[in-house]
Amino acid sequence: MPSLENIPNYITILIAFIGAFLSALWLSLVIWTFRDMRARSRDIFAAILAALVVAVLLLPGLVIYLILRPRETLAEAYQRALEEEALLRQIEERPICPGCQRDIEPDWMVCPSCHTRLRKTCLNCGRLNELNWDICPYCGTPAAPAPASTAPRRAAPVTPESRPAESDEAAYEPVSRRT
């Protein structure tokens, strides 16, 4: 049994343990605040100021820091920026059909949804060219003049029998008009 004379010693030891625990908690909160702010901002003065607020005010200072700190870390902001850039690049690279506004592949000659003619083949080298190009960028062969209408024309599905004839102007006509 503890004697009454030893109770002040026990209380002193208990207060020392509580004081050591609170000191360790205070120091760890200051260090955590500094490191957390360094992960959220490149400004060293902001990290020092945040650590000082927590060091001086302890728990109220920690609450103030948690309210005012940036929402995301630098790594999260960098990751979000990379994702946004990848999405923008993906959006910019996707060609769409001028007739129905659906996504198309870059090597399609005709839109499979609305049958709008998307490209023409060069009569000399056989490579795909845009309809509005007046010269083949691959071989330099001049293209025939474009038809009077600038609106995209609709065409029936392209089959080997309905491929453009020798005339480049035939490539602008819908397949259904060719005989």
Z-matrix of the N, CA and C atoms (Angstrom, degrees):
N
C 1 1.437
C 2 1.522 1 109.90
N 3 1.314 2 114.37 1 137.85
C 4 1.453 3 116.15 2 177.23
C 5 1.522 4 110.29 3 -72.53
N 6 1.238 5 112.97 4 138.72
C 7 1.466 6 117.25 5 178.56
C 8 1.515 7 109.24 6 -88.25
N 9 1.311 8 114.31 7 161.07
C 10 1.457 9 120.29 8 -177.11
C 11 1.523 10 111.84 9 -67.73
N 12 1.309 11 116.70 10 -23.64
C 13 1.458 12 118.86 11 -179.95
C 14 1.535 13 111.76 12 -73.95
N 15 1.329 14 117.96 13 -25.10
C 16 1.465 15 121.69 14 -178.27
C 17 1.532 16 113.71 15 -88.72
N 18 1.319 17 118.32 16 -8.51
C 19 1.468 18 121.58 17 -178.51
C 20 1.531 19 111.19 18 -60.46
N 21 1.313 20 121.22 19 -43.46
C 22 1.471 21 119.01 20 177.36
C 23 1.536 22 112.26 21 -60.83
N 24 1.310 23 117.12 22 -33.49
C 25 1.463 24 120.08 23 177.05
C 26 1.525 25 111.03 24 -66.86
N 27 1.332 26 116.55 25 -41.55
C 28 1.466 27 120.37 26 178.12
C 29 1.531 28 111.40 27 -65.22
N 30 1.315 29 115.39 28 -41.29
C 31 1.464 30 119.72 29 178.24
C 32 1.520 31 110.08 30 -64.05
N 33 1.321 32 117.94 31 -40.41
C 34 1.463 33 121.60 32 178.15
C 35 1.527 34 110.88 33 -63.17
N 36 1.324 35 116.33 34 -42.38
C 37 1.469 36 120.35 35 178.63
C 38 1.527 37 110.10 36 -65.94
N 39 1.346 38 117.37 37 -42.47
C 40 1.457 39 121.50 38 178.74
C 41 1.531 40 110.74 39 -62.72
N 42 1.307 41 117.32 40 -43.50
C 43 1.470 42 121.02 41 178.45
C 44 1.525 43 110.13 42 -65.45
N 45 1.313 44 118.66 43 -36.22
C 46 1.459 45 121.83 44 177.75
C 47 1.531 46 110.54 45 -65.55
N 48 1.328 47 116.92 46 -42.68
C 49 1.471 48 119.83 47 177.34
C 50 1.530 49 111.37 48 -65.02
N 51 1.316 50 117.00 49 -43.55
C 52 1.468 51 120.17 50 178.49
C 53 1.530 52 109.73 51 -63.97
N 54 1.317 53 117.01 52 -42.03
C 55 1.469 54 120.53 53 178.10
C 56 1.518 55 111.69 54 -63.76
N 57 1.328 56 117.36 55 -41.40
C 58 1.463 57 120.72 56 178.63
C 59 1.535 58 109.95 57 -66.20
N 60 1.337 59 116.85 58 -40.28
C 61 1.457 60 120.08 59 178.59
C 62 1.526 61 110.89 60 -64.00
N 63 1.327 62 117.02 61 -46.31
C 64 1.459 63 120.57 62 179.83
C 65 1.529 64 111.62 63 -65.37
N 66 1.324 65 117.13 64 -37.00
C 67 1.474 66 120.03 65 176.85
C 68 1.529 67 110.49 66 -65.35
N 69 1.327 68 116.55 67 -43.08
C 70 1.467 69 119.86 68 178.23
C 71 1.525 70 110.18 69 -65.14
N 72 1.341 71 117.51 70 -39.97
C 73 1.461 72 121.45 71 177.80
C 74 1.528 73 110.14 72 -63.45
N 75 1.319 74 117.12 73 -45.03
C 76 1.468 75 121.50 74 179.38
C 77 1.534 76 110.72 75 -60.74
N 78 1.338 77 116.29 76 -47.74
C 79 1.467 78 120.32 77 -179.34
C 80 1.531 79 111.02 78 -64.61
N 81 1.328 80 116.91 79 -41.25
C 82 1.467 81 119.01 80 179.95
C 83 1.531 82 111.65 81 -67.33
N 84 1.346 83 118.28 82 -34.60
C 85 1.464 84 120.70 83 176.55
C 86 1.530 85 111.14 84 -67.48
N 87 1.323 86 117.20 85 -38.45
C 88 1.466 87 120.75 86 178.13
C 89 1.532 88 109.71 87 -65.55
N 90 1.330 89 117.11 88 -45.51
C 91 1.466 90 120.88 89 179.79
C 92 1.527 91 110.31 90 -65.95
N 93 1.351 92 116.95 91 -43.21
C 94 1.463 93 119.57 92 178.88
C 95 1.521 94 111.03 93 -61.03
N 96 1.331 95 116.75 94 -42.73
C 97 1.470 96 120.71 95 179.57
C 98 1.517 97 110.57 96 -61.37
N 99 1.325 98 117.05 97 -45.24
C 100 1.462 99 120.63 98 -179.84
C 101 1.532 100 110.41 99 -61.54
N 102 1.322 101 117.19 100 -47.40
C 103 1.469 102 120.43 101 -178.55
C 104 1.526 103 112.00 102 -67.46
N 105 1.337 104 116.83 103 -37.95
C 106 1.459 105 120.05 104 178.88
C 107 1.530 106 110.68 105 -65.86
N 108 1.325 107 116.78 106 -40.24
C 109 1.463 108 119.39 107 179.36
C 110 1.525 109 110.95 108 -69.54
N 111 1.323 110 117.76 109 -34.38
C 112 1.469 111 120.80 110 176.75
C 113 1.530 112 110.69 111 -65.91
N 114 1.321 113 116.82 112 -31.72
C 115 1.469 114 120.13 113 177.60
C 116 1.525 115 111.76 114 -75.59
N 117 1.332 116 117.70 115 -18.38
C 118 1.456 117 121.93 116 -176.62
C 119 1.521 118 114.00 117 -105.86
N 120 1.326 119 117.81 118 -12.83
C 121 1.461 120 120.68 119 -177.74
C 122 1.522 121 109.63 120 -149.66
N 123 1.328 122 115.24 121 149.37
C 124 1.468 123 119.66 122 176.24
C 125 1.527 124 111.22 123 -87.81
N 126 1.309 125 117.49 124 -7.63
C 127 1.458 126 122.73 125 -176.86
C 128 1.527 127 109.58 126 -80.54
N 129 1.319 128 116.83 127 112.05
C 130 1.469 129 121.40 128 -178.91
C 131 1.524 130 111.22 129 -67.79
N 132 1.346 131 116.74 130 -32.70
C 133 1.466 132 119.76 131 -179.56
C 134 1.521 133 111.27 132 -68.06
N 135 1.312 134 118.42 133 -34.05
C 136 1.461 135 121.43 134 176.29
C 137 1.526 136 110.19 135 -65.64
N 138 1.319 137 116.97 136 -39.52
C 139 1.471 138 120.58 137 178.84
C 140 1.528 139 110.52 138 -66.24
N 141 1.328 140 116.89 139 -41.89
C 142 1.474 141 120.41 140 179.27
C 143 1.521 142 110.13 141 -66.32
N 144 1.328 143 117.24 142 -43.48
C 145 1.461 144 120.90 143 178.92
C 146 1.521 145 111.58 144 -61.88
N 147 1.313 146 117.78 145 -42.81
C 148 1.465 147 121.18 146 178.70
C 149 1.524 148 110.72 147 -63.41
N 150 1.324 149 116.84 148 -42.13
C 151 1.466 150 120.24 149 178.67
C 152 1.531 151 110.46 150 -65.42
N 153 1.330 152 117.83 151 -38.12
C 154 1.471 153 120.50 152 178.30
C 155 1.528 154 111.53 153 -66.66
N 156 1.323 155 117.44 154 -39.15
C 157 1.470 156 120.25 155 177.93
C 158 1.519 157 109.92 156 -61.55
N 159 1.316 158 117.37 157 -43.46
C 160 1.471 159 120.42 158 178.75
C 161 1.526 160 110.29 159 -70.01
N 162 1.333 161 118.19 160 -36.74
C 163 1.461 162 120.93 161 179.96
C 164 1.525 163 111.13 162 -65.26
N 165 1.326 164 118.03 163 -39.33
C 166 1.459 165 121.27 164 -176.30
C 167 1.528 166 111.44 165 -81.81
N 168 1.348 167 117.14 166 -43.22
C 169 1.466 168 120.33 167 -172.99
C 170 1.524 169 114.19 168 -100.45
N 171 1.298 170 119.11 169 -6.11
C 172 1.463 171 126.57 170 -179.27
C 173 1.532 172 111.40 171 52.35
N 174 1.324 173 120.09 172 -115.43
C 175 1.462 174 121.34 173 -173.80
C 176 1.536 175 112.76 174 -65.50
N 177 1.326 176 120.52 175 -44.06
C 178 1.471 177 117.88 176 174.71
C 179 1.534 178 111.55 177 -61.68
N 180 1.320 179 117.32 178 -35.91
C 181 1.458 180 121.18 179 177.04
C 182 1.522 181 111.50 180 -64.96
N 183 1.329 182 116.73 181 -37.92
C 184 1.461 183 120.87 182 177.40
C 185 1.528 184 110.37 183 -66.10
N 186 1.311 185 117.75 184 -41.20
C 187 1.460 186 121.36 185 177.83
C 188 1.531 187 109.68 186 -63.42
N 189 1.317 188 117.50 187 -43.62
C 190 1.468 189 121.18 188 177.78
C 191 1.528 190 109.76 189 -60.67
N 192 1.338 191 116.69 190 -44.72
C 193 1.461 192 119.64 191 179.26
C 194 1.529 193 111.22 192 -61.51
N 195 1.336 194 117.04 193 -44.51
C 196 1.464 195 120.19 194 -178.65
C 197 1.526 196 111.90 195 -64.33
N 198 1.329 197 117.25 196 -30.03
C 199 1.460 198 120.40 197 177.62
C 200 1.523 199 110.93 198 -74.32
N 201 1.324 200 117.71 199 -39.35
C 202 1.458 201 121.99 200 -172.31
C 203 1.524 202 115.22 201 -93.91
N 204 1.307 203 119.14 202 -12.44
C 205 1.462 204 119.85 203 -174.92
C 206 1.527 205 111.52 204 -68.16
N 207 1.335 206 117.15 205 152.97
C 208 1.473 207 119.87 206 176.66
C 209 1.527 208 110.83 207 -60.92
N 210 1.320 209 116.08 208 147.57
C 211 1.467 210 120.62 209 -175.77
C 212 1.509 211 113.64 210 -67.23
N 213 1.318 212 116.93 211 -38.98
C 214 1.459 213 119.18 212 -174.21
C 215 1.526 214 110.98 213 -121.10
N 216 1.322 215 114.24 214 153.56
C 217 1.456 216 119.43 215 177.44
C 218 1.518 217 109.57 216 -77.49
N 219 1.317 218 115.61 217 167.80
C 220 1.458 219 119.74 218 177.89
C 221 1.526 220 110.64 219 -62.25
N 222 1.325 221 116.67 220 -37.24
C 223 1.466 222 120.28 221 178.75
C 224 1.525 223 110.84 222 -65.70
N 225 1.329 224 117.60 223 -40.54
C 226 1.465 225 120.55 224 177.63
C 227 1.527 226 111.08 225 -66.31
N 228 1.324 227 116.97 226 -40.30
C 229 1.466 228 120.21 227 178.32
C 230 1.525 229 110.67 228 -64.90
N 231 1.328 230 116.76 229 -40.19
C 232 1.463 231 120.62 230 178.26
C 233 1.522 232 110.63 231 -64.96
N 234 1.323 233 117.11 232 -43.02
C 235 1.464 234 121.55 233 178.92
C 236 1.529 235 110.64 234 -63.16
N 237 1.344 236 117.24 235 -42.83
C 238 1.457 237 121.05 236 178.45
C 239 1.529 238 110.89 237 -63.33
N 240 1.332 239 117.02 238 -40.66
C 241 1.463 240 120.80 239 178.77
C 242 1.530 241 110.74 240 -64.03
N 243 1.335 242 116.88 241 -40.58
C 244 1.462 243 119.83 242 177.08
C 245 1.526 244 111.67 243 -63.08
N 246 1.327 245 116.59 244 -42.36
C 247 1.457 246 120.42 245 179.27
C 248 1.529 247 111.31 246 -64.73
N 249 1.345 248 116.55 247 -41.47
C 250 1.462 249 119.87 248 178.55
C 251 1.524 250 110.90 249 -64.25
N 252 1.326 251 115.72 250 -41.90
C 253 1.465 252 119.76 251 179.37
C 254 1.525 253 111.16 252 -63.92
N 255 1.327 254 116.39 253 -41.00
C 256 1.469 255 119.96 254 178.57
C 257 1.527 256 110.56 255 -65.35
N 258 1.329 257 117.54 256 -40.54
C 259 1.464 258 120.05 257 178.29
C 260 1.525 259 111.11 258 -65.71
N 261 1.332 260 117.41 259 -42.09
C 262 1.461 261 120.08 260 178.37
C 263 1.517 262 111.28 261 -63.60
N 264 1.312 263 116.12 262 -42.09
C 265 1.459 264 119.63 263 178.48
C 266 1.523 265 110.55 264 -63.03
N 267 1.325 266 116.12 265 -39.62
C 268 1.460 267 120.46 266 179.38
C 269 1.528 268 110.80 267 -66.07
N 270 1.328 269 116.64 268 -40.23
C 271 1.455 270 120.85 269 179.48
C 272 1.518 271 110.66 270 -67.05
N 273 1.332 272 116.64 271 -43.52
C 274 1.459 273 120.59 272 -178.13
C 275 1.521 274 112.38 273 -67.44
N 276 1.301 275 118.20 274 -30.52
C 277 1.456 276 121.56 275 -175.95
C 278 1.519 277 113.28 276 -83.53
N 279 1.313 278 118.57 277 -15.58
C 280 1.459 279 120.94 278 -176.65
C 281 1.519 280 110.54 279 -81.57
N 282 1.344 281 118.44 280 111.87
C 283 1.469 282 119.76 281 175.87
C 284 1.517 283 110.05 282 -74.76
N 285 1.332 284 115.25 283 150.71
C 286 1.459 285 120.15 284 178.45
C 287 1.513 286 109.32 285 -124.63
N 288 1.308 287 115.59 286 155.19
C 289 1.467 288 122.21 287 179.75
C 290 1.528 289 108.67 288 -73.87
N 291 1.335 290 118.28 289 133.10
C 292 1.465 291 119.36 290 177.95
C 293 1.527 292 112.59 291 -70.97
N 294 1.319 293 117.59 292 -17.17
C 295 1.458 294 120.59 293 -179.02
C 296 1.512 295 113.41 294 -85.97
N 297 1.336 296 117.63 295 -48.63
C 298 1.464 297 120.81 296 -173.98
C 299 1.527 298 113.69 297 -117.11
N 300 1.324 299 117.93 298 -3.10
C 301 1.473 300 123.91 299 177.55
C 302 1.529 301 113.48 300 65.60
N 303 1.309 302 118.40 301 20.31
C 304 1.462 303 121.65 302 176.29
C 305 1.526 304 109.48 303 -89.93
N 306 1.327 305 115.97 304 157.98
C 307 1.464 306 120.42 305 177.77
C 308 1.520 307 110.16 306 -65.42
N 309 1.318 308 115.39 307 139.79
C 310 1.462 309 120.96 308 177.80
C 311 1.515 310 108.59 309 -130.29
N 312 1.295 311 115.75 310 163.64
C 313 1.457 312 121.85 311 175.88
C 314 1.525 313 109.41 312 -89.65
N 315 1.334 314 118.49 313 149.48
C 316 1.459 315 120.34 314 -176.32
C 317 1.525 316 114.20 315 -65.80
N 318 1.323 317 119.10 316 -20.04
C 319 1.460 318 120.13 317 -176.99
C 320 1.533 319 113.04 318 -103.41
N 321 1.316 320 118.66 319 11.98
C 322 1.446 321 121.43 320 177.71
C 323 1.525 322 110.17 321 -79.76
N 324 1.331 323 116.49 322 140.90
C 325 1.462 324 121.43 323 175.09
C 326 1.523 325 110.97 324 -92.67
N 327 1.327 326 117.16 325 -29.51
C 328 1.453 327 122.84 326 -176.83
C 329 1.519 328 108.14 327 -136.00
N 330 1.329 329 117.06 328 141.16
C 331 1.465 330 121.52 329 176.18
C 332 1.523 331 108.41 330 -71.29
N 333 1.330 332 118.61 331 126.93
C 334 1.465 333 119.96 332 -179.39
C 335 1.529 334 112.87 333 -72.18
N 336 1.321 335 118.60 334 -16.58
C 337 1.462 336 120.76 335 -178.87
C 338 1.517 337 112.71 336 -86.45
N 339 1.346 338 116.91 337 -49.18
C 340 1.464 339 119.54 338 -174.27
C 341 1.526 340 112.81 339 -115.47
N 342 1.318 341 117.92 340 -0.73
C 343 1.458 342 124.78 341 177.44
C 344 1.528 343 113.89 342 64.51
N 345 1.321 344 117.08 343 24.86
C 346 1.458 345 120.87 344 175.54
C 347 1.526 346 108.72 345 -75.17
N 348 1.327 347 116.76 346 133.56
C 349 1.451 348 121.18 347 177.98
C 350 1.520 349 107.47 348 -70.68
N 351 1.328 350 116.38 349 127.15
C 352 1.460 351 122.22 350 -175.43
C 353 1.527 352 112.88 351 -104.65
N 354 1.312 353 117.28 352 -34.53
C 355 1.456 354 121.58 353 -176.48
C 356 1.525 355 109.43 354 -141.10
N 357 1.323 356 115.06 355 167.94
C 358 1.466 357 121.50 356 173.24
C 359 1.517 358 107.43 357 -130.02
N 360 1.297 359 116.62 358 159.25
C 361 1.458 360 120.26 359 178.30
C 362 1.519 361 109.02 360 -98.80
N 363 1.320 362 115.45 361 144.28
C 364 1.465 363 121.39 362 176.22
C 365 1.526 364 107.86 363 -71.03
N 366 1.330 365 116.25 364 135.32
C 367 1.460 366 120.17 365 -178.88
C 368 1.523 367 111.67 366 -70.99
N 369 1.320 368 117.36 367 -23.77
C 370 1.460 369 120.88 368 -177.63
C 371 1.532 370 111.96 369 -88.17
N 372 1.346 371 117.01 370 -55.71
C 373 1.475 372 119.16 371 -174.21
C 374 1.525 373 113.52 372 -102.08
N 375 1.324 374 118.76 373 -14.46
C 376 1.457 375 121.51 374 176.98
C 377 1.519 376 114.40 375 81.71
N 378 1.325 377 119.15 376 6.13
C 379 1.462 378 121.25 377 -179.78
C 380 1.527 379 109.96 378 -82.17
N 381 1.338 380 115.61 379 156.88
C 382 1.457 381 120.53 380 -179.34
C 383 1.521 382 110.73 381 -75.22
N 384 1.332 383 116.25 382 135.34
C 385 1.461 384 123.36 383 177.10
C 386 1.516 385 108.62 384 -126.52
N 387 1.322 386 116.25 385 153.95
C 388 1.460 387 121.00 386 174.15
C 389 1.526 388 107.94 387 -69.68
N 390 1.322 389 116.29 388 153.75
C 391 1.465 390 120.48 389 -177.57
C 392 1.532 391 111.93 390 -65.19
N 393 1.327 392 118.23 391 -31.23
C 394 1.459 393 119.97 392 -175.94
C 395 1.532 394 113.35 393 -88.80
N 396 1.308 395 119.44 394 -0.49
C 397 1.462 396 121.27 395 178.34
C 398 1.530 397 109.47 396 -75.64
N 399 1.320 398 116.50 397 134.94
C 400 1.461 399 119.03 398 178.88
C 401 1.521 400 112.35 399 -100.09
N 402 1.344 401 116.65 400 0.53
C 403 1.459 402 121.00 401 176.50
C 404 1.532 403 107.82 402 -149.57
N 405 1.302 404 115.76 403 145.69
C 406 1.465 405 120.18 404 179.05
C 407 1.532 406 108.19 405 -76.37
N 408 1.331 407 118.84 406 122.79
C 409 1.460 408 119.97 407 -179.43
C 410 1.531 409 113.17 408 -73.01
N 411 1.318 410 117.82 409 -11.69
C 412 1.455 411 121.29 410 -177.12
C 413 1.524 412 112.64 411 -90.45
N 414 1.339 413 115.93 412 -39.39
C 415 1.470 414 118.13 413 -177.05
C 416 1.522 415 112.84 414 -122.39
N 417 1.352 416 118.09 415 -10.18
C 418 1.453 417 121.19 416 177.65
C 419 1.504 418 114.44 417 82.85
N 420 1.309 419 119.17 418 9.61
C 421 1.460 420 121.89 419 179.44
C 422 1.525 421 109.41 420 -74.25
N 423 1.355 422 117.92 421 128.01
C 424 1.464 423 119.10 422 176.97
C 425 1.526 424 110.34 423 -67.44
N 426 1.328 425 114.86 424 143.22
C 427 1.465 426 120.52 425 178.50
C 428 1.506 427 108.95 426 -92.11
N 429 1.313 428 116.30 427 160.02
C 430 1.463 429 121.40 428 177.04
C 431 1.521 430 108.25 429 -67.26
N 432 1.335 431 119.08 430 154.43
C 433 1.464 432 120.64 431 179.25
C 434 1.527 433 110.52 432 -60.11
N 435 1.324 434 114.98 433 147.07
C 436 1.463 435 120.78 434 -178.82
C 437 1.515 436 109.60 435 -70.57
N 438 1.324 437 118.15 436 152.84
C 439 1.453 438 120.71 437 177.07
C 440 1.528 439 110.56 438 -64.73
N 441 1.334 440 116.75 439 164.80
C 442 1.454 441 122.25 440 -175.78
C 443 1.520 442 111.68 441 -62.15
N 444 1.298 443 117.65 442 -38.73
C 445 1.454 444 120.79 443 -178.95
C 446 1.522 445 109.56 444 -80.88
N 447 1.344 446 116.61 445 133.32
C 448 1.471 447 120.43 446 178.51
C 449 1.510 448 111.99 447 -96.12
N 450 1.335 449 117.51 448 -6.25
C 451 1.459 450 120.14 449 179.08
C 452 1.519 451 109.19 450 -72.23
N 453 1.330 452 117.16 451 146.36
C 454 1.455 453 119.03 452 178.40
C 455 1.521 454 110.44 453 -64.01
N 456 1.312 455 115.40 454 139.64
C 457 1.460 456 120.58 455 -179.97
C 458 1.520 457 109.23 456 -94.71
N 459 1.318 458 113.89 457 151.03
C 460 1.454 459 119.57 458 177.08
C 461 1.511 460 108.81 459 -94.31
N 462 1.301 461 115.34 460 147.00
C 463 1.459 462 119.90 461 -179.25
C 464 1.511 463 109.12 462 -137.76
N 465 1.307 464 115.20 463 153.30
C 466 1.457 465 120.74 464 173.72
C 467 1.522 466 107.20 465 -74.23
N 468 1.306 467 117.84 466 166.75
C 469 1.465 468 119.18 467 179.71
C 470 1.529 469 111.41 468 -54.75
N 471 1.326 470 115.20 469 140.00
C 472 1.465 471 120.71 470 -178.22
C 473 1.519 472 108.88 471 -82.26
N 474 1.304 473 115.59 472 125.32
C 475 1.457 474 122.13 473 176.42
C 476 1.518 475 107.48 474 -119.93
N 477 1.326 476 119.17 475 165.66
C 478 1.470 477 119.70 476 179.26
C 479 1.520 478 112.40 477 -57.24
N 480 1.344 479 117.69 478 -32.35
C 481 1.460 480 119.38 479 179.84
C 482 1.521 481 112.11 480 -74.06
N 483 1.340 482 117.28 481 -23.92
C 484 1.455 483 120.09 482 -175.51
C 485 1.521 484 112.62 483 -100.62
N 486 1.302 485 119.04 484 14.36
C 487 1.463 486 122.11 485 176.64
C 488 1.518 487 109.76 486 -61.15
N 489 1.343 488 119.41 487 153.97
C 490 1.455 489 121.39 488 -179.31
C 491 1.523 490 111.49 489 -58.85
N 492 1.324 491 113.90 490 143.30
C 493 1.463 492 120.45 491 178.31
C 494 1.514 493 108.77 492 -78.58
N 495 1.325 494 116.73 493 -162.63
C 496 1.456 495 120.35 494 -178.29
C 497 1.521 496 111.41 495 -63.38
N 498 1.300 497 117.60 496 -33.54
C 499 1.462 498 121.48 497 -176.51
C 500 1.524 499 109.54 498 -76.20
N 501 1.339 500 116.05 499 133.32
C 502 1.454 501 120.50 500 177.69
C 503 1.520 502 110.53 501 -71.48
N 504 1.343 503 116.00 502 -25.19
C 505 1.449 504 119.83 503 -179.70
C 506 1.518 505 109.88 504 -66.50
N 507 1.298 506 118.54 505 -28.05
C 508 1.460 507 121.61 506 178.54
C 509 1.519 508 110.78 507 -65.00
N 510 1.322 509 117.95 508 -23.49
C 511 1.455 510 120.45 509 179.63
C 512 1.518 511 111.13 510 -69.39
N 513 1.338 512 118.49 511 -21.28
C 514 1.449 513 121.29 512 -179.90
C 515 1.516 514 112.51 513 -86.90
N 516 1.312 515 117.73 514 -16.91
C 517 1.456 516 120.53 515 -178.88
C 518 1.510 517 109.72 516 -80.81
N 519 1.322 518 116.48 517 146.78
C 520 1.463 519 118.35 518 172.86
C 521 1.516 520 110.16 519 -61.67
N 522 1.280 521 116.73 520 146.71
C 523 1.448 522 122.12 521 -176.42
C 524 1.514 523 110.80 522 -61.57
N 525 1.318 524 117.16 523 -31.61
C 526 1.464 525 120.81 524 -177.00
C 527 1.527 526 111.79 525 -66.56
N 528 1.355 527 121.07 526 -21.32
C 529 1.463 528 123.22 527 -178.92
C 530 1.514 529 111.82 528 -85.85
N 531 1.331 530 117.95 529 -18.34
C 532 1.464 531 120.48 530 -178.41
C 533 1.515 532 110.17 531 -74.88
N 534 1.306 533 115.72 532 147.43
C 535 1.474 534 119.16 533 177.97
C 536 1.498 535 110.58 534 -119.31
